[in-house]
């Protein structure tokens, strides 16, 4: 699934790959994801997570 709607992503996903500038910048398990973390990663404010894609 691909979406820019954070509530939809959080409601339907087990893992979330965050992209910025056309590249995956991190992958989160649903349990560790929240809208603020996703936004910060997409804007480049969070460190890259372990690549689990």
N, C-alpha and C positions, 0 to 999 in steps of 0.2 A: 504494500500500500504506500502511496506517496500522497502527502498532504501538507499544506501550510497551516492548517487549522489545529492548534495545539490541543484543544479539548477532544477533538476527534482522534488524534494520535494517541493521547493518553488513555482514551476509552477503548481503543481497539487493538493496541499493540502490546506484545510481550517484551520486545526489544525495540529500541529506537536508535536509528542511525541518523546523526545530525550532520547536515551538509552546509558548507559555506564556500562560496566562490567555486562551485562545481566539484568539490571534493568532500569526502566524508572526513569530518574533523573529530568524531567520537561516536561511540556506541554505548548506550545506557540500557540496563535492565529496567523494566517498568517500575520495580520497587524503589529504585534510586532516582527516577526521573520526576521532575516537576517543571511547571512552565518557566520558572525563573532560570533553572539550570539549562534547559533547552535553549532559551533565548541567549543566555550568556555564551554558550558554546557556539551558537550560530553567528554571534557577533565577534567571536575570537577572544572572549574574556576568560575562558576556562582552558585548562591544559587538555591535551589530547588524551582520550582514554585508551585502554588496551584495545587493539583492533581485533574484534571478534566477528567480523562480517564474513 
